[in-house]
């Protein structure tokens, strides 16, 4: 199988709008992930219906304290991760010196409790 290359921004937009099968979407997501471009991989994981991969990214974002990644995944899934996950992410962000991420996570945790 030929190696999938990361599309340029315009081609990416067209691919997101096209009807692609799950295999194609996963190959594109893999190419983005191989380059460390997780945010760009997320839409292709969603198109592929790769809930397990999105869940793995949720776990990775929580462990790393990456509030922006968790928020993006939550938006894609249409679900609030909940106060407990946000609090866990805030603690990880604080351990990693990511004060803005911790602040964002604390804010989301408070709003999830309401």
C-alpha positions as CSV (number, residue, x, y, z in Angstrom):
1,X,0.0,0.0,0.0
2,X,1.3,3.5,-0.9
3,X,2.2,5.8,1.9
4,X,-0.5,8.4,2.6
5,X,0.9,11.9,2.6
6,X,-0.6,14.8,4.5
7,X,-2.8,16.9,2.2
8,X,-2.3,20.6,1.8
9,X,-5.0,22.7,3.6
10,X,-7.3,23.1,0.6
11,X,-7.1,19.3,-0.2
12,X,-7.8,18.6,3.5
13,X,-11.0,20.7,3.4
14,X,-12.1,18.8,0.3
15,X,-11.4,15.5,1.8
16,X,-13.4,16.4,4.9
17,X,-16.3,17.3,2.8
18,X,-16.1,14.2,0.6
19,X,-17.6,10.8,1.2
20,X,-14.6,8.7,2.1
21,X,-14.6,5.1,3.4
22,X,-13.3,4.4,6.9
23,X,-10.1,2.9,5.6
24,X,-9.2,6.1,3.7
25,X,-10.1,8.3,6.7
26,X,-8.0,6.2,9.1
27,X,-5.0,6.3,6.7
28,X,-5.2,10.1,6.6
29,X,-5.6,10.2,10.4
30,X,-2.5,7.9,10.7
31,X,-0.5,10.2,8.5
32,X,-1.4,13.2,10.6
33,X,-0.7,11.4,13.9
34,X,2.7,10.2,12.6
35,X,3.6,13.8,12.2
36,X,2.3,14.7,15.7
37,X,-0.6,16.7,14.2
38,X,-3.3,15.2,16.4
39,X,-5.8,18.0,16.0
40,X,-5.9,17.6,12.3
41,X,-6.3,13.8,12.6
42,X,-9.4,14.1,14.8
43,X,-11.9,15.0,12.0
44,X,-10.8,12.0,10.0
45,X,-11.1,9.8,13.0
46,X,-14.6,11.1,13.5
47,X,-15.4,10.4,9.8
48,X,-14.1,6.9,10.2
49,X,-16.3,6.3,13.2
50,X,-13.1,5.4,15.2
51,X,-14.6,5.9,18.6
52,X,-11.9,3.7,20.2
53,X,-9.2,6.0,18.7
54,X,-11.0,9.1,19.9
55,X,-11.2,7.5,23.4
56,X,-7.5,6.8,23.3
57,X,-6.8,10.4,22.4
58,X,-9.1,11.5,25.3
59,X,-7.0,9.4,27.7
60,X,-3.8,10.8,26.2
61,X,-5.0,14.4,26.5
62,X,-6.1,13.9,30.1
63,X,-2.7,12.3,31.0
64,X,-0.8,15.1,29.3
65,X,-3.0,17.9,30.7
66,X,-3.9,19.1,27.2
67,X,-7.2,20.9,27.8
68,X,-7.5,22.2,24.2
69,X,-7.2,18.7,22.8
70,X,-9.7,17.3,25.3
71,X,-12.1,20.2,24.4
72,X,-11.8,19.5,20.7
73,X,-12.5,15.8,21.2
74,X,-15.5,16.6,23.4
75,X,-16.8,18.9,20.7
76,X,-16.4,16.3,18.1
77,X,-18.2,13.7,20.2
78,X,-20.8,16.1,21.4
79,X,-20.3,15.0,25.0
80,X,-19.1,16.8,28.1
81,X,-16.2,14.8,29.5
82,X,-17.5,15.6,33.0
83,X,-16.1,17.3,36.1
84,X,-14.0,14.4,37.2
85,X,-12.1,14.1,33.9
86,X,-11.6,17.9,33.7
87,X,-10.3,17.9,37.3
88,X,-7.9,15.0,36.5
89,X,-6.7,16.9,33.5
90,X,-6.2,20.1,35.5
91,X,-4.0,18.1,38.0
92,X,-1.9,16.7,35.1
93,X,-1.6,20.2,33.6
94,X,-0.5,21.6,36.9
95,X,2.1,18.8,37.3
96,X,3.4,19.6,33.8
97,X,3.5,23.4,34.4
98,X,0.7,24.1,32.0
99,X,-1.0,26.8,34.0
100,X,-3.4,28.0,31.2
101,X,-4.5,24.5,30.5
102,X,-5.1,23.9,34.2
103,X,-7.1,27.1,34.4
104,X,-9.2,26.1,31.4
105,X,-9.8,22.6,32.9
106,X,-10.8,24.0,36.3
107,X,-13.3,26.3,34.5
108,X,-14.8,23.4,32.5
109,X,-14.9,21.2,35.7
110,X,-17.0,23.9,37.4
111,X,-19.3,24.3,34.5
112,X,-19.7,20.5,34.2
113,X,-20.9,20.4,37.8
114,X,-23.6,22.9,37.2
